[in-house]
Amino acid sequence: MTQESTLHIKVEPTMAEALKLLAKKRKKTMGELVRQAITVCYQTDFLNLSAGQSQALLAYRGGYISIGKLAEVMGMSVMSLRIWMNEHAITQNTCYDEEDAANAR
């Protein structure tokens, strides 16, 4: 089991308010947003990716390419890529909403 460390950071009040609003909009905690930001900025696992793979991953994170295109660039199947993304704590861009389940046939 991994141990967690607690970090305390200070941000300007305007940034704190913006994070609160974003967290509410995305239905996440402020802590989750900060952890995602740190992961995106400092994740060293991605240093071994080629320039094209890194660029594609950034494009996917920005919503510019699909997971299928990312899988193609990464040389993986979509399912393998989803597993790899979970292992690397990469948020997957999905459009699922609870209302979708109610409308499924």
VOLO-188685 format. One record per atom (N, C-alpha, C, O, CB): residue number from 1; residue in one letter; atom name; y, z, x. Coordinates in Angstrom, 2 decimals, decimal comma, m for minus. Each point is the difference from the previous one (the first is absolute). Glycine has a CB too. Layout:
BEGIN
num|residu|atome|north|up|east
NUM|A|CA|Y|Z|X;
...
***
This chain:
BEGIN
num|residu|atome|north|up|east
1|M|N|m1,17|0,00|0,85;
1|M|CA|1,17|0,00|m0,85;
1|M|C|1,24|0,00|0,90;
1|M|O|0,08|0,76|0,96;
1|M|CB|m1,33|0,46|m2,82;
2|T|N|2,20|m2,07|1,53;
2|T|CA|1,20|m0,07|0,82;
2|T|C|0,97|1,10|m0,38;
2|T|O|0,11|0,39|m1,16;
2|T|CB|m0,41|m2,86|1,41;
3|Q|N|1,00|2,94|0,76;
3|Q|CA|1,02|1,00|m0,24;
3|Q|C|1,32|m0,71|m0,25;
3|Q|O|0,24|m1,08|0,56;
3|Q|CB|m1,45|2,78|0,88;
4|E|N|2,03|m1,13|m2,24;
4|E|CA|1,31|m0,56|m0,27;
4|E|C|1,05|0,89|0,64;
4|E|O|m0,17|1,21|0,11;
4|E|CB|m0,63|m2,24|m2,26;
5|S|N|1,89|0,41|2,56;
5|S|CA|1,14|0,72|0,55;
5|S|C|1,15|m0,16|m0,96;
5|S|O|0,13|m1,01|m0,69;
5|S|CB|m0,91|0,66|3,07;
6|T|N|1,62|1,34|m2,41;
6|T|CA|1,17|m0,04|m0,85;
6|T|C|1,22|m0,29|0,86;
6|T|O|0,21|0,65|1,02;
6|T|CB|m1,26|0,96|m2,67;
7|L|N|1,84|m2,57|1,23;
7|L|CA|1,24|m0,34|0,68;
7|L|C|1,15|0,28|m0,95;
7|L|O|m0,09|m0,24|m1,20;
7|L|CB|m1,06|m1,52|2,62;
8|H|N|2,22|2,26|m0,88;
8|H|CA|1,20|0,22|m0,79;
8|H|C|1,08|m0,91|0,56;
8|H|O|0,29|0,03|1,20;
8|H|CB|m0,92|2,39|m1,73;
9|I|N|1,21|m3,24|m0,33;
9|I|CA|1,05|m0,91|0,45;
9|I|C|1,26|0,22|m0,82;
9|I|O|m0,06|0,45|m1,15;
9|I|CB|m1,66|m2,14|1,87;
10|K|N|2,84|1,38|m0,13;
10|K|CA|1,27|0,08|m0,72;
10|K|C|0,52|m1,41|m0,19;
10|K|O|0,02|m0,80|0,93;
10|K|CB|0,49|3,10|0,02;
11|V|N|m0,07|m2,59|m2,17;
11|V|CA|0,61|m1,29|m0,30;
11|V|C|1,30|0,26|m0,74;
11|V|O|0,22|1,08|m0,55;
11|V|CB|m2,48|m2,25|0,44;
12|E|N|3,11|0,17|0,11;
12|E|CA|1,27|0,14|m0,71;
12|E|C|m0,28|0,09|m1,50;
12|E|O|m0,98|m0,56|m0,48;
12|E|CB|2,21|m0,71|2,30;
13|P|N|m0,37|1,96|m2,56;
13|P|CA|m0,21|0,16|m1,44;
13|P|C|m0,18|m1,33|m0,75;
13|P|O|m0,79|m0,07|m0,94;
13|P|CB|2,12|2,16|1,09;
14|T|N|m0,60|m3,12|0,26;
14|T|CA|m0,14|m1,29|m0,69;
14|T|C|m1,39|m0,59|0,21;
14|T|O|m0,56|m0,60|m0,92;
14|T|CB|3,02|0,19|1,21;
15|M|N|m3,02|0,57|0,91;
15|M|CA|m1,34|m0,50|0,27;
15|M|C|m1,03|0,80|m0,79;
15|M|O|m0,95|m0,57|m0,55;
15|M|CB|1,66|m0,17|2,84;
16|A|N|m0,53|2,05|m2,36;
16|A|CA|m0,92|0,85|m0,76;
16|A|C|0,00|m0,41|m1,47;
16|A|O|m1,06|m0,07|m0,63;
16|A|CB|1,44|1,97|2,25;
17|E|N|0,79|m2,15|m2,17;
17|E|CA|0,09|m0,41|m1,41;
17|E|C|m0,65|m1,36|m0,22;
17|E|O|m0,70|m0,21|m0,99;
17|E|CB|2,82|1,53|0,76;
18|A|N|m1,87|m2,25|1,16;
18|A|CA|m0,62|m1,32|m0,11;
18|A|C|m1,52|0,09|0,08;
18|A|O|m0,70|m0,70|m0,74;
18|A|CB|2,75|m0,32|1,78;
19|L|N|m2,57|1,89|m0,17;
19|L|CA|m1,45|0,19|0,10;
19|L|C|m0,56|0,61|m1,28;
19|L|O|m1,08|m0,39|m0,45;
19|L|CB|1,30|0,67|2,92;
20|K|N|0,49|0,66|m3,06;
20|K|CA|m0,45|0,60|m1,27;
20|K|C|m0,11|m1,06|m1,08;
20|K|O|m0,98|m0,04|m0,74;
20|K|CB|2,05|2,22|1,38;
21|L|N|m0,06|m3,03|m0,74;
21|L|CA|m0,01|m1,06|m1,02;
21|L|C|m1,13|m1,00|0,25;
21|L|O|m0,69|m0,41|m0,93;
21|L|CB|3,17|0,67|0,66;
22|L|N|m2,66|m0,65|1,53;
22|L|CA|m1,06|m0,94|0,34;
22|L|C|m1,37|0,60|m0,27;
22|L|O|m0,90|m0,68|m0,51;
22|L|CB|2,39|m0,35|2,23;
23|A|N|m1,66|2,28|m1,37;
23|A|CA|m1,28|0,68|m0,24;
23|A|C|m0,31|0,03|m1,50;
23|A|O|m1,13|m0,23|m0,41;
23|A|CB|1,46|1,63|2,48;
24|K|N|0,67|m1,10|m2,87;
24|K|CA|m0,20|0,04|m1,44;
24|K|C|m0,36|m1,39|m0,53;
24|K|O|m0,89|m0,15|m0,83;
24|K|CB|2,51|2,08|0,66;
25|K|N|m0,91|m2,94|0,65;
25|K|CA|m0,24|m1,38|m0,44;
25|K|C|m1,41|m0,45|0,36;
25|K|O|m0,67|m0,67|m0,80;
25|K|CB|3,11|0,17|1,06;
26|R|N|m2,90|0,86|0,94;
26|R|CA|m1,32|m0,42|0,47;
26|R|C|m1,11|0,97|m0,39;
26|R|O|m1,17|m0,22|0,31;
26|R|CB|2,29|m0,90|1,59;
27|K|N|m0,75|2,20|m2,58;
27|K|CA|m0,95|1,01|m0,44;
27|K|C|m0,76|0,59|1,19;
27|K|O|m1,22|0,13|m0,02;
27|K|CB|0,99|m1,31|m2,18;
28|K|N|0,99|1,53|3,23;
28|K|CA|m0,55|0,62|1,20;
28|K|C|0,86|1,20|0,35;
28|K|O|1,08|0,19|m0,57;
28|K|CB|m2,01|m2,41|1,41;
29|T|N|0,45|3,02|0,09;
29|T|CA|0,82|1,10|0,47;
29|T|C|0,88|m0,49|1,14;
29|T|O|m0,27|m1,04|0,61;
29|T|CB|m1,48|2,74|m1,30;
30|M|N|2,79|m0,94|0,98;
30|M|CA|0,85|m0,35|1,15;
30|M|C|m0,82|0,06|1,29;
30|M|O|0,19|m0,81|0,90;
30|M|CB|1,86|1,70|m2,11;
31|G|N|m2,95|0,06|1,29;
31|G|CA|m0,86|0,11|1,17;
31|G|C|m0,84|m1,24|0,21;
31|G|O|m0,16|m0,47|1,13;
31|G|CB|0,10|2,93|m1,47;
32|E|N|m0,49|m3,02|m0,76;
32|E|CA|m0,80|m1,22|0,12;
32|E|C|0,86|m1,15|0,52;
32|E|O|m0,46|m0,78|0,84;
32|E|CB|m1,02|1,56|m2,72;
33|L|N|2,70|m0,89|1,38;
33|L|CA|0,89|m1,06|0,47;
33|L|C|0,28|0,13|1,49;
33|L|O|m0,03|m0,98|0,74;
33|L|CB|1,07|0,87|m3,02;
34|V|N|m0,77|1,32|2,72;
34|V|CA|0,31|0,23|1,41;
34|V|C|m1,23|m0,28|0,86;
34|V|O|0,11|m0,61|1,06;
34|V|CB|1,60|2,35|m1,69;
35|R|N|m2,90|m1,30|0,18;
35|R|CA|m1,23|m0,28|0,75;
35|R|C|m0,24|m1,50|0,11;
35|R|O|m0,40|m0,49|1,06;
35|R|CB|m0,57|2,67|m1,83;
36|Q|N|1,20|m2,93|m0,32;
36|Q|CA|m0,15|m1,45|0,05;
36|Q|C|0,98|m0,63|0,98;
36|Q|O|m0,37|m0,91|0,75;
36|Q|CB|m0,41|0,93|m3,13;
37|A|N|2,00|0,46|2,38;
37|A|CA|1,01|m0,55|0,91;
37|A|C|m0,39|0,24|1,45;
37|A|O|0,14|m0,89|0,84;
37|A|CB|1,63|1,27|m2,58;
38|I|N|m2,25|0,81|2,04;
38|I|CA|m0,42|0,32|1,36;
38|I|C|m1,19|m0,87|0,39;
38|I|O|m0,06|m0,51|1,12;
38|I|CB|0,90|2,88|m1,37;
39|T|N|m1,77|m2,53|m0,66;
39|T|CA|m1,17|m0,83|0,27;
39|T|C|0,40|m1,43|0,30;
39|T|O|m0,50|m0,61|0,95;
39|T|CB|m0,86|2,08|m2,43;
40|V|N|2,26|m2,01|0,68;
40|V|CA|0,44|m1,38|0,20;
40|V|C|0,72|m0,16|1,33;
40|V|O|m0,23|m0,99|0,70;
40|V|CB|0,43|0,71|m3,18;
41|C|N|0,64|1,21|2,83;
41|C|CA|0,81|m0,12|1,22;
41|C|C|m0,75|0,31|1,28;
41|C|O|0,27|m0,61|1,03;
41|C|CB|1,67|1,20|m2,41;
42|Y|N|m2,88|0,34|1,33;
42|Y|CA|m0,58|0,51|1,24;
42|Y|C|m1,51|m0,11|0,11;
42|Y|O|m0,60|0,62|0,88;
42|Y|CB|2,50|0,88|m0,82;
43|Q|N|m2,52|m2,24|m0,94;
43|Q|CA|m1,46|m0,08|0,04;
43|Q|C|m0,45|m0,81|1,21;
43|Q|O|0,18|m1,22|0,03;
43|Q|CB|m0,28|1,42|m2,53;
44|T|N|m0,47|0,47|3,47;
44|T|CA|m0,38|m0,66|1,25;
44|T|C|m1,27|m0,83|m0,12;
44|T|O|m0,30|m0,80|0,88;
44|T|CB|1,39|2,66|0,32;
45|D|N|m1,85|m1,68|m2,28;
45|D|CA|m1,22|m0,79|m0,19;
45|D|C|0,32|m1,49|m0,04;
45|D|O|m0,87|m0,83|0,29;
45|D|CB|m0,17|2,74|m1,54;
46|F|N|2,25|m2,25|0,90;
46|F|CA|0,35|m1,40|m0,19;
46|F|C|0,46|m0,68|1,27;
46|F|O|0,34|m1,18|m0,02;
46|F|CB|0,26|1,75|m2,29;
47|L|N|m0,57|0,16|3,43;
47|L|CA|0,42|m0,61|1,25;
47|L|C|m1,00|m1,05|0,47;
47|L|O|0,35|m0,89|0,77;
47|L|CB|0,82|3,01|m0,17;
48|N|N|m2,43|m2,01|m1,05;
48|N|CA|m1,03|m0,95|0,40;
48|N|C|m0,03|m1,26|m0,86;
48|N|O|m0,78|m0,91|0,27;
48|N|CB|m0,53|2,83|0,55;
49|L|N|2,13|m1,99|m1,85;
49|L|CA|0,05|m1,19|m0,85;
49|L|C|0,76|m1,11|0,71;
49|L|O|0,90|0,26|0,79;
49|L|CB|m1,01|1,17|m2,86;
50|S|N|m0,27|m2,66|1,78;
50|S|CA|0,75|m1,13|0,56;
50|S|C|1,37|m0,06|m0,68;
50|S|O|0,23|0,65|m1,02;
50|S|CB|m2,38|m1,94|1,50;
51|A|N|3,04|0,51|0,11;
51|A|CA|1,34|m0,14|m0,58;
51|A|C|m0,07|m0,56|m1,41;
51|A|O|0,73|0,44|m0,88;
51|A|CB|0,23|m0,78|3,18;
52|G|N|m1,83|m0,62|m2,52;
52|G|CA|m0,16|m0,60|m1,33;
52|G|C|m0,53|0,99|m1,02;
52|G|O|0,44|0,02|m1,15;
52|G|CB|m0,84|m2,20|2,24;
53|Q|N|m0,54|3,02|m0,66;
53|Q|CA|m0,56|1,01|m0,90;
53|Q|C|1,05|1,05|m0,33;
53|Q|O|0,11|0,42|m1,15;
53|Q|CB|m2,39|m0,81|2,11;
54|S|N|3,04|0,82|0,04;
54|S|CA|1,06|0,99|m0,24;
54|S|C|1,04|m0,56|m0,96;
54|S|O|0,46|0,69|m0,91;
54|S|CB|m0,84|0,28|3,21;
55|Q|N|0,75|m2,22|m2,09;
55|Q|CA|1,00|m0,64|m0,86;
55|Q|C|m0,53|m0,12|m1,43;
55|Q|O|0,73|0,23|m0,96;
55|Q|CB|0,18|m1,50|2,94;
56|A|N|m2,18|0,90|m2,12;
56|A|CA|m0,59|m0,12|m1,33;
56|A|C|m0,08|1,36|m0,69;
56|A|O|0,24|0,09|m1,21;
56|A|CB|m1,55|m2,07|2,00;
57|L|N|0,99|3,02|m0,04;
57|L|CA|m0,07|1,34|m0,58;
57|L|C|1,37|0,44|m0,50;
57|L|O|0,12|0,57|m1,08;
57|L|CB|m2,03|0,00|2,61;
58|L|N|2,94|m0,85|m0,74;
58|L|CA|1,36|0,32|m0,44;
58|L|C|0,39|m0,82|m1,23;
58|L|O|0,64|0,52|m0,91;
58|L|CB|m0,03|0,04|3,28;
59|A|N|m0,99|m1,83|m2,38;
59|A|CA|0,30|m0,85|m1,16;
59|A|C|m0,70|0,53|m1,24;
59|A|O|0,58|m0,02|m1,09;
59|A|CB|m0,29|m1,97|2,61;
60|Y|N|m1,53|2,44|m1,38;
60|Y|CA|m0,73|0,57|m1,13;
60|Y|C|0,68|1,27|m0,49;
60|Y|O|0,20|0,18|m1,20;
60|Y|CB|m2,34|m1,16|2,07;
61|R|N|2,51|1,84|0,06;
61|R|CA|0,66|1,25|m0,37;
61|R|C|1,31|m0,26|m0,73;
61|R|O|0,40|0,75|m0,89;
61|R|CB|m1,45|0,37|2,85;
62|G|N|1,72|m2,19|m1,58;
62|G|CA|1,26|m0,35|m0,65;
62|G|C|m0,17|m0,74|m1,30;
62|G|O|0,97|m0,27|m0,70;
62|G|CB|0,03|0,18|2,92;
63|G|N|m2,25|m0,25|m2,57;
63|G|CA|m0,26|m0,70|m1,25;
63|G|C|0,16|m1,51|0,09;
63|G|O|0,12|m0,67|m1,02;
63|G|CB|0,62|2,71|m0,13;
64|Y|N|m0,73|m2,57|2,37;
64|Y|CA|0,23|m1,43|0,18;
64|Y|C|m1,27|m0,84|0,02;
64|Y|O|0,05|m1,20|m0,27;
64|Y|CB|1,97|1,81|1,51;
65|I|N|m3,15|0,01|m0,93;
65|I|CA|m1,27|m0,73|m0,04;
65|I|C|m1,03|0,84|m0,76;
65|I|O|0,15|1,21|m0,15;
65|I|CB|0,37|m2,38|2,35;
66|S|N|m1,55|0,50|m2,67;
66|S|CA|m1,05|0,66|m0,77;
66|S|C|m1,02|0,65|0,94;
66|S|O|m0,02|m0,25|1,20;
66|S|CB|0,33|m1,40|m3,07;
67|I|N|m1,15|2,49|1,29;
67|I|CA|m1,06|0,63|0,79;
67|I|C|m1,00|m1,06|0,45;
67|I|O|m0,61|0,14|1,06;
67|I|CB|0,89|2,02|m2,32;
68|G|N|m0,45|m3,21|0,46;
68|G|CA|m0,89|m1,09|0,40;
68|G|C|0,49|m0,71|1,25;
68|G|O|m0,79|m0,30|0,90;
68|G|CB|0,15|0,00|m3,29;
69|K|N|1,93|0,03|2,45;
69|K|CA|0,58|m0,64|1,18;
69|K|C|m0,09|0,93|1,20;
69|K|O|m0,32|m0,44|1,10;
69|K|CB|1,88|m0,90|m2,56;
70|L|N|m1,30|2,63|1,26;
70|L|CA|m0,11|0,96|1,09;
70|L|C|m1,43|0,04|0,52;
70|L|O|m0,22|0,02|1,21;
70|L|CB|2,09|1,34|m2,20;
71|A|N|m2,85|m1,34|0,09;
71|A|CA|m1,41|0,03|0,41;
71|A|C|m0,33|m1,23|0,84;
71|A|O|m0,72|0,10|0,99;
71|A|CB|0,13|1,19|m3,07;
72|E|N|1,11|m2,44|1,68;
72|E|CA|m0,23|m1,24|0,75;
72|E|C|0,55|0,13|1,43;
72|E|O|m0,69|m0,33|0,97;
72|E|CB|0,80|m1,00|m3,13;
73|V|N|1,12|1,80|2,28;
73|V|CA|0,62|0,15|1,33;
73|V|C|m0,74|1,03|0,84;
73|V|O|m0,14|m0,16|1,21;
73|V|CB|2,36|m0,48|m2,20;
74|M|N|m2,68|1,71|0,34;
74|M|CA|m0,70|1,07|0,71;
74|M|C|m1,44|m0,37|0,34;
74|M|O|m0,65|0,68|0,79;
74|M|CB|2,11|0,97|m1,96;
75|G|N|m1,97|m2,74|0,57;
75|G|CA|m1,38|m0,42|0,25;
75|G|C|m1,01|0,88|m0,68;
75|G|O|m1,09|0,23|0,54;
75|G|CB|1,83|m1,14|1,61;
76|M|N|m0,40|1,42|m3,33;
76|M|CA|m0,88|0,89|m0,76;
76|M|C|m0,14|m0,50|m1,42;
76|M|O|0,79|m0,81|m0,48;
76|M|CB|m0,11|2,76|1,92;
77|S|N|m1,70|m1,44|m2,12;
77|S|CA|m0,07|m0,22|m1,44;
77|S|C|1,00|0,95|m0,65;
77|S|O|0,43|0,97|0,62;
77|S|CB|m2,90|m1,69|m0,52;
78|V|N|2,83|0,45|m1,33;
78|V|CA|0,95|0,87|m0,69;
78|V|C|m0,55|1,42|m0,12;
78|V|O|0,73|0,96|0,19;
78|V|CB|0,15|m2,95|m1,46;
79|M|N|m2,16|2,12|0,96;
79|M|CA|m0,59|1,33|m0,14;
79|M|C|0,00|0,74|1,33;
79|M|O|0,32|1,19|0,05;
79|M|CB|m1,74|m2,04|m1,93;
80|S|N|1,07|0,16|2,96;
80|S|CA|0,02|0,63|1,32;
80|S|C|1,41|0,42|0,37;
80|S|O|0,21|1,07|0,57;
80|S|CB|m2,18|m2,44|0,13;
81|L|N|2,94|0,53|m1,03;
81|L|CA|1,40|0,32|0,28;
81|L|C|0,44|1,22|m0,79;
81|L|O|0,69|0,87|0,54;
81|L|CB|m0,23|m3,29|m0,09;
82|R|N|m0,84|2,51|m1,72;
82|R|CA|0,37|1,17|m0,81;
82|R|C|m0,57|1,28|0,61;
82|R|O|0,67|1,03|0,03;
82|R|CB|m0,61|m2,48|m2,10;
83|I|N|m1,29|1,38|2,55;
83|I|CA|m0,61|1,17|0,64;
83|I|C|0,77|0,34|1,28;
83|I|O|0,31|1,16|0,24;
83|I|CB|m2,59|m1,77|m1,19;
84|W|N|2,59|m0,40|1,76;
84|W|CA|0,76|0,21|1,23;
84|W|C|1,36|0,61|m0,31;
84|W|O|0,45|0,90|0,71;
84|W|CB|m1,64|m2,83|0,37;
85|M|N|1,84|1,44|m2,12;
85|M|CA|1,32|0,53|m0,38;
85|M|C|m0,11|1,46|m0,42;
85|M|O|0,85|0,82|0,36;
85|M|CB|m0,14|m3,12|m1,09;
86|N|N|m1,75|2,64|m0,03;
86|N|CA|m0,21|1,41|m0,38;
86|N|C|m0,20|0,86|1,23;
86|N|O|0,55|1,10|0,09;
86|N|CB|m1,57|m1,83|m2,27;
87|E|N|0,23|0,25|3,13;
87|E|CA|m0,27|0,77|1,22;
87|E|C|1,27|0,21|0,83;
87|E|O|0,11|0,99|0,73;
87|E|CB|m2,43|m1,91|m0,72;
88|H|N|3,28|m0,01|m0,14;
88|H|CA|1,24|0,09|0,77;
88|H|C|1,18|0,48|m0,85;
88|H|O|1,16|m0,13|0,41;
88|H|CB|m2,02|m1,70|1,05;
89|A|N|0,56|2,37|m2,63;
89|A|CA|1,02|0,58|m0,89;
89|A|C|1,12|m0,99|m0,31;
89|A|O|1,18|0,36|m0,02;
89|A|CB|m1,71|1,89|0,95;
90|I|N|0,14|m3,50|m1,17;
90|I|CA|0,98|m1,03|m0,35;
90|I|C|0,02|m0,12|m1,52;
90|I|O|m1,04|m0,24|m0,62;
90|I|CB|0,69|m1,02|2,81;
91|T|N|1,51|1,42|m2,76;
91|T|CA|0,14|m0,11|m1,45;
91|T|C|m0,27|m1,44|m0,42;
91|T|O|0,55|m0,94|0,58;
91|T|CB|1,13|2,83|m0,62;
92|Q|N|m2,52|m2,03|m0,95;
92|Q|CA|m0,33|m1,33|m0,50;
92|Q|C|0,90|m0,35|m1,18;
92|Q|O|0,17|0,80|m0,92;
92|Q|CB|m2,56|m0,54|1,70;
93|N|N|2,95|m1,45|m0,72;
93|N|CA|0,88|m0,46|m1,07;
93|N|C|m0,84|m0,40|m1,20;
93|N|O|m0,62|m1,06|m0,02;
93|N|CB|2,34|0,27|1,70;
94|T|N|m1,73|1,63|m2,67;
94|T|CA|m0,73|m0,31|m1,22;
94|T|C|0,96|0,07|m1,17;
94|T|O|1,03|0,68|0,05;
94|T|CB|m3,19|0,22|0,92;
95|C|N|1,83|m1,60|m2,00;
95|C|CA|0,86|m0,04|m1,18;
95|C|C|m0,65|0,72|m1,17;
95|C|O|0,46|m0,13|m1,14;
95|C|CB|0,50|m2,03|1,92;
96|Y|N|m2,00|2,91|m0,52;
96|Y|CA|m0,72|0,70|m1,07;
96|Y|C|0,87|1,08|m0,60;
96|Y|O|0,68|0,74|0,70;
96|Y|CB|m2,85|m1,23|0,42;
97|D|N|2,13|0,57|m2,42;
97|D|CA|0,70|1,04|m0,73;
97|D|C|m0,98|0,54|m1,03;
97|D|O|m0,88|m0,74|m0,45;
97|D|CB|3,19|m0,33|0,80;
98|E|N|m2,18|2,31|m0,73;
98|E|CA|m0,91|0,60|m0,99;
98|E|C|m0,02|m0,80|m1,29;
98|E|O|m1,03|m0,06|m0,67;
98|E|CB|1,45|2,31|1,67;
99|E|N|0,69|m2,86|m1,35;
99|E|CA|0,05|m0,83|m1,21;
99|E|C|m0,90|m1,22|0,12;
99|E|O|m0,47|m0,53|m1,01;
99|E|CB|2,80|1,31|0,60;
100|D|N|m2,59|m1,25|1,65;
100|D|CA|m0,87|m1,16|0,20;
100|D|C|m1,40|0,29|m0,54;
100|D|O|m0,61|m0,88|m0,62;
100|D|CB|1,94|0,23|2,66;
101|A|N|m1,84|1,85|m1,81;
101|A|CA|m1,33|0,35|m0,46;
101|A|C|m0,10|m0,06|m1,52;
101|A|O|m1,01|m0,44|m0,54;
101|A|CB|0,74|1,89|2,56;
102|A|N|1,31|m1,01|m2,68;
102|A|CA|m0,02|m0,02|m1,46;
102|A|C|0,02|m1,42|m0,54;
102|A|O|m0,50|m0,26|m1,10;
102|A|CB|1,67|2,46|1,09;
103|N|N|m0,58|m3,13|0,78;
103|N|CA|0,09|m1,39|m0,45;
103|N|C|m1,17|m0,86|0,45;
103|N|O|m0,10|m1,17|m0,39;
103|N|CB|2,54|1,43|0,43;
104|A|N|m3,34|0,29|0,79;
104|A|CA|m1,14|m0,77|0,49;
104|A|C|m0,99|m0,26|m1,13;
104|A|O|m0,18|0,83|m0,89;
104|A|CB|0,47|0,17|3,18;
105|R|N|m0,90|m2,14|m2,23;
105|R|CA|m0,98|m0,35|m1,04;
105|R|C|m1,37|m0,07|0,56;
105|R|O|m0,96|m0,28|m0,73;
105|R|CB|2,68|m0,96|m0,49;
***
